Amino acid sequence: MVKRLLKNNEAILFFILLILSIVFGMINPTFFSLGNVFDITKNSIEMGILSLGVLLVLISGGIDVSFMAISAFAMYSVVKLYIAVNPNANILLLFLTAAIIGALLGLFNAWLIHRFKLSAFIITLGTANVFRGILLSFVGSDHIIDIPGSLIDFSKMNIIEYVDPQGVTYGLHISVILLIILAVTIHLILKYTTMGRSIYAVGGDYISAERIGIHIKKVHVFVYCTAGLLAGINGIIHSSLVRMASPFDLVGDELNVIAAVVLGGASITGGKGSVLGTILGVLTIVTINSSLILLHVSSYWQKVVTGLIIIGAISLQAYQNKKKKV
């Protein structure tokens, strides 16, 4: 039983998260407060949504570093568009428009990767700069504070609210439900559909997958369009929670998301990964970063910790693969 658990990445990660929580709670009892739990959950929403898209890309054997640029592009473009044409637009319309923009930008990534057979990392590194350059040059570079009213209304929608003894109100935002729905959807796709099995097959062995008749182009289109779509959705959530739209937001946090997915068990070489592991990876990264802030540790150390987590997770994967071959 114990040996089986030790071979289960999700179980190991759960116990690590549990131990970290106990340690941080002993150092600072505030860690176990309901307000801090709500904060950690809220901080996990954006990373969680983005990580689901990155998970699909990694399982397929690729890597995407343009998702933050796509998220910022969709967020700023949609807010600026609706401020100009319909400031009172329904929140669902904003989500739909951002999702379409994100999916189209993801489709562009998929087309380039499949058409030129180049490294997904190189392609998405290039498109990230292209998307960002177009955004700043042609869409705008000003901070938009006067955002559509539906975004402000959405930011106030909490499932549960808690007022601490100091009078500070903490809330569990409704977007956590959206994260759960998206996570369950991606899990069902990966586990029970032909597309899900195809994604694992392409990431596990590209040549063999092609030989048995798997449509590689469809897989690329699906994973990169979905990653873009989720990035677009995330952009609207981000704009709502911060109550503004800035083209300079989001970009630069790609490493945290990739670290969470890799920590969750997704192989950097493809063919491996799960939604449960990814969500646990997100919670672990967010818990560590939030606890470092709670303990008044410099934010620069968060980058050090994130880098060490990536190195450790990849090293563990390499060790496990080596043991399997022996």
Secondary structure, DSSP 8 states (H G I E B T S, - for coil): -HHHHHT-HHHHHHHHHHHHHHHHHHH-GGGGSHHHHHHHHHHHHHHHHHHHHHHHHHHTT---S-HHHHHHHHHHHHHHHHHHH-TT--HHHHHHHHHHHHHHHHHHHHHHHHHH---HHHHHHHHHHHHHHHIIIII--S-B-S--HHHHHHHT-EEEEEE-TTS-EEEEETHHHHHHHHHHHHHHHHHHSHHHHHHHHHHH-HHHHHHTT--HHHHHHHHHHHHHHHHHHHHHHHHHHHTSB-TTSSTT-HHHHHHHHHHTT--TTSS---HHHHHHHHHHHHHHHHHHHHTT--THHHHHHHHHHHHHHHHHHHHHHHHHH-
